[in-house]
């Protein structure tokens, strides 16, 4: 039996970082380099699992081997289906990296994790949380969305997209003391044992980064078996049925100043059609 779940695994020497991050990637190649850079700058070694991407995800991840990325695996979507991905990865990380790292950050591939004070780097907040006996953190979801004011000549979506709004939804579990790693459920939905941070931290989420990327995400990337279930991810069906629903006027959103995130909700990205009157 293979000691790792992927068909291909490549390892690289880390930078001696105290923290580990994992990215489960599927067709978000434009976000991969900025997210890796953010994690590496915040003292994380990064594990990248490429879950059958059809874009440049593999190429970009391999280009960062030894420059943030310490492990790359190509995961077959048929052998490890989406519903089993989080459980498979959490078991692997606990077995492979136990005792080597103090903290695990597990953002989605289109998320940037922050601490409560955006004027200070994420890793400083992690160090303080560990020293204070904090075991896990929930994050509030600040959604950044493309608008017609974006500079299309800027390839980095984190630099290009400046408009956002807080999405009022259940907080996202994205980081915890590595020794507390348990078997994760789909979407990192289950709690971690131990002491939760008394305050939620913010994350910057970049799901829709251009009109073309939004169409691809709704019609293909998020239109896969197992992705929409129960009451989860219904909004992609709406985006498929009404292409105009992904177009958000810039004036309805806050403009990010790089230092603060407003909690004043001025727009809802994911209204149900019945709440829209049809």
URNORFEN-V708992 format. One record per run of one state. SS is the DSSP state (2 for helix, 1 for strand, 0 for the rest). FROM is the first residue (numbers start at 1). TO is the last residue. If there is no record, write none. Layout:
ss->SS from->FROM to->TO
ss->SS from->FROM to->TO
This chain:
ss->0 from->1 to->7
ss->1 from->8 to->11
ss->0 from->12 to->18
ss->1 from->19 to->25
ss->0 from->26 to->28
ss->2 from->29 to->41
ss->0 from->42 to->43
ss->1 from->44 to->50
ss->0 from->51 to->56
ss->2 from->57 to->63
ss->0 from->64 to->64
ss->1 from->65 to->65
ss->0 from->66 to->68
ss->1 from->69 to->74
ss->0 from->75 to->81
ss->2 from->82 to->97
ss->0 from->98 to->102
ss->1 from->103 to->105
ss->0 from->106 to->110
ss->1 from->111 to->113
ss->0 from->114 to->121
ss->2 from->122 to->131
ss->0 from->132 to->135
ss->1 from->136 to->145
ss->0 from->146 to->156
ss->2 from->157 to->160
ss->0 from->161 to->162
ss->1 from->163 to->177
ss->2 from->178 to->180
ss->0 from->181 to->195
ss->1 from->196 to->196
ss->0 from->197 to->200
ss->1 from->201 to->208
ss->0 from->209 to->210
ss->2 from->211 to->221
ss->0 from->222 to->228
ss->1 from->229 to->229
ss->0 from->230 to->231
ss->1 from->232 to->232
ss->0 from->233 to->234
ss->2 from->235 to->241
ss->0 from->242 to->242
ss->2 from->243 to->246
ss->0 from->247 to->249
ss->2 from->250 to->252
ss->0 from->253 to->253
ss->1 from->254 to->255
ss->0 from->256 to->272
ss->2 from->273 to->275
ss->0 from->276 to->278
